[in-house]
């Protein structure tokens, strides 16, 4: 009886371990980065210091929905994301900001004029604060400086899947439910 109980316990433990391992294998690396890395959806953003030329710049994301990309020079997926996001229906009306290790990313002329390009002040600190370990890593920031979407992408299909954004009328409100009812009344 004891041997049977030990065998059953061992088999159960093995089944749980295999289930956990198989689930981990089935999760694509980009999905893990999107779900577990980055600032949580709905959280306030962190300060982001950068450079434009020789000038220091503290980036401000208030009052306008922004598509922010953490990139690296020489990164082909980064360049592809910048190209795709310029014309993607979800990102087209947004302010587009790219922060990288080189503000002169190799962008085609027609793309370069569509993006605000900045250089990291302290790339290691910025990536740690924003939990953006890879390039390209993007965030969508709402008008209230909160994270609306995030992820790793470089193709239109990726943005389609990741940018299931609510219409602007359903944005996260800074008003309490009581204040919202009085404004709507």
C-alpha positions, 0 to 999 in steps of 0.5 A, spaced: 500 500 500 505 504 501 509 503 495 503 504 491 502 511 494 509 513 493 508 510 486 502 515 485 505 521 488 511 520 484 507 519 477 503 525 479 509 530 481 512 527 474 505 529 470 505 536 474 512 537 472 511 535 465 505 539 464 509 545 466 515 544 462 510 543 456 506 549 457 513 553 457 515 550 451 509 552 447 509 559 449 513 563 444 519 567 446 516 574 444 509 572 448 513 571 454 517 578 453 510 581 452 506 578 457 512 578 463 517 583 461 515 591 460 511 595 465 504 592 467 498 595 462 495 601 466 501 602 470 504 609 470 510 610 466 517 612 468 521 618 467 525 617 461 532 622 460 535 622 453 539 626 449 538 630 442 544 632 439 548 635 445 542 637 449 539 633 455 531 632 454 526 629 459 521 626 455 514 628 456 508 623 454 502 627 456 496 629 452 497 625 446 497 617 445 504 615 443 508 609 440 514 609 444 520 604 441 526 602 444 531 600 439 538 599 437 543 601 432 544 596 426 538 592 429 534 590 422 527 588 426 528 595 429 528 598 422 522 594 420 518 596 426 519 603 425 517 602 417 511 598 419 508 602 425 509 609 420 503 606 416 499 601 421 492 603 422 493 603 430 499 607 430 498 612 424 495 617 428 499 617 434 506 621 436 511 616 434 518 616 438 524 612 438 529 612 443 536 608 441 543 608 442 544 612 436 539 618 434 541 617 427 538 611 426 539 608 419 532 610 416 529 612 410 528 619 409 520 618 408 521 615 415 525 619 419 521 625 418 515 621 421 519 619 428 522 623 433 529 620 435 532 621 441 539 617 444 539 614 451 542 618 457 543 612 460 541 606 456 542 600 462 538 604 467 532 606 462 531 599 460 531 596 467 526 602 469 522 600 463 523 593 463 525 593 456 530 588 455 530 587 448 530 591 441 525 593 438 521 593 444 515 598 444 510 601 448 503 605 447 502 610 452 495 614 453 494 621 454 494 620 462 502 617 461 499 610 462 501 604 459 496 601 454 500 596 450 507 593 450 510 588 446 516 585 441 514 586 434 517 588 427 511 586 422 504 588 421 501 582 423 505 583 430 502 589 431 495 587 429 495 582 434 498 586 440 495 593 439 487 591 440 487 598 443 480 601 446 477 607 442 479 614 445 472 614 448 474 608 452 480 611 455 482 610 462 479 615 466 483 619 472 476 621 474 473 617 480 466 614 478 462 619 482 466 625 478 465 621 472 457 620 473 457 628 475 461 630 468 456 625 464 450 628 467 
